[in-house]
Every structure is written in structure tokens, then in C-alpha cells.
């Protein structure tokens, strides 16, 4: 599929809206008068770090949709399941001699994001130490409903009390991704009066796909 950047005279999609009723979503938009068909791109946003754009992102995720189909259904309908988020982009389709060309809009008016539900991330933290030892071991367990990239989580260490947020102590990254199910972290050694807690590295970004729960 070929793309072209929108020029000032190109027909564009306007007022794209999204309505969700349980697991079904409906897209509606204003059609340019000269456009009889569009391609709707459905991209499951990858929290594992895949943020492709353009032709590469569209491969295998495009569906031709005509204005007549739109009128008959009063919009474009799709079913959303699973966890995370889905980005819908409506591309104007222009027919040329060598095939369809999709108009790439830069203003974002032709894109919306639907939430497919949040996956639970449950974590537990235990401490183990001897009576006369100056240090203690931290035993962390992370149990997830879906794959979680290591970049999504961090742990924060604070002296004298449990950290209240990501900025309330020293931040440490994880070194491997979390598989669905129970993940036991290697023990870490801290001072006797240090405490640890897990946080999202980026609350707005990862909080849209996951729910972080302390057991």
C-alpha cells in the first residue's frame, strides 16, 4: 500500500469520534465530499516498545470501507478484546492509475485510541534478615495477566520508610521483561532500614494498559 503526505488541497478526515459500548466500538467521522472510500487502520498499541508508523505499521491492518457501507451501518464498527489500547486511523483513499494511494494526515484529526481494558500487575515485597545482620534481603514477586516490558516498571528504595511515589527515593530499573504469570525477582540486598516499592516508570503511558496492585 502506498502513502502520500497531505498537501493543502488534499481531502481530509475531520471530527473522528469513538463510542464504546461494552466490547464494541463505533467510529464516525465527516467524509470529504469527493471521497467514496477510506482505509481504516487498526493497530494494537504495543506496550513492549513497538511504535511503528507509516507503511510499516499499516501492513496487514488495513480495511477498505466505502461511504455506502458507512451510511448503511451508521459508522464503522469493530470489536475490541484483550488488554491494552487500540489505535484507529482513517485514511482517505485516492485512486490513481497504478492503484490506491492513502493520504497521511499530520494533524491527528483522523486518529483515535480505544482502551481494550487494563491488565492487572500484582506485586508483593518481603524482607528477610538475621537478628544481628546490618543488611536484609528484598524478595519481590510480580504476577501479571499479560506481558509487561521491563521499561514499564521500576522499584524505588528509600531509607527510613516505604516510598510514596517514584520521586520519593532512589530509582532502579528492571533488567528483563515480565512474562504472564508469576515472576520471582532475584533477591537484592539493602540496608536494614531501607524499604522498597514498585511504581510505573511513566504513569500516564503504562497506566492506560495496566493496573498496578500491591498484595
Order of alpha helices (4+ residues) and beta strands (2+ residues): beta-beta-beta-beta-alpha-beta-alpha-beta-beta-beta-beta-beta-beta-beta-beta-beta-beta-beta-alpha-beta
